[in-house]
Amino acid sequence: MKPEARLMPTDSVEDSFMKMAVDEAILVSVAEGRSLPTLRFYKWEKPAVAIGFFQSAQQELDVEQCRQDQVEIFRRISGGGAVYKDPKGEINYSFVVPESYNPELAEVMASYKLIGKAVVQGLRTLGIEAELAGINDIILKGRKISGNAQTRKLGAILQHGTVLLDFDVEKMLRYLKIPREKLSDKQVKEIRHRVGTIKEFFPRLGFIELEQGIIKGFERVFGLIFTQGELSDYEHELAQRLYREKYSKDDWNLKR
């Protein structure tokens, strides 16, 4: 019999800080054996920018422009680079699983490949011929459509990632600090050439279809049976505390 896992469909209610608090609460709960492996989806209701755990907001972002436009700045618990979060343009997933679930999960590179394979397989169920590229990217026809980041805690893995349905390069350039010499028309065109979107190749696909496809990919690669669930009381209380004490604080989001 296939092992059970928890599915949490798209959630767009919380702000950026609570989304990250929930991710960490689930990671702790799975690591402690309180919760099943969990696949969660979410999206943004308003624009935001994310920075990786090791990054400096002042170095990576135009903080004043973000504040002026009321764009949330939040720090992930995972590594990786700064990313613009577009409410209309992306689906986000997080997958939390014990390292012990599969031998490949014990090693960082192998785990990125295994989890990335699940996303790729999911996209291929929709006819999207995506491929893994580098350590943590997914490409379509040579262009990046997905970036992923990972962290570990107490023997469990949290990997979260984005699949681009659409992409607003002007908004990205407005909030991310790109050196001025890179803002020529040529450089903007190069960014558009490097970054692809699902809509360019599959204009009729939407968020729901992408979510269902990715679920199938995780079922196939990890051999899981997903049952829809919610946060436990423990996770909810922990997320609230992490939100208050960590993720909503400028000391966490801006100080590095």
Buried (B, 14 or more C-beta within 10 A) or exposed (E): EEEEBBBBBBBBEBBBBBBBBBBBBBBBBBBEEEBBBBBBBBBBEEBBBBBBEEBEBEEBBBBEBBEEEEBBBBBBBBEBEBBBBBEEBBBBBBBBBBBEBBEBBBEEEEBBBBBBBBBBBBBBBBEBEBBBBEEBBBBBEEBBBBBBBBBBBEBBBBBBBBBBBEBBEEBBBBBBBBEEEEEEEEBBEEBEEEBBBBBBBBEEBEBEBBBEBBBBBBBBBBEBEBEEBEBBEBBEEBBBEBBEEBBBBEEBBBEB
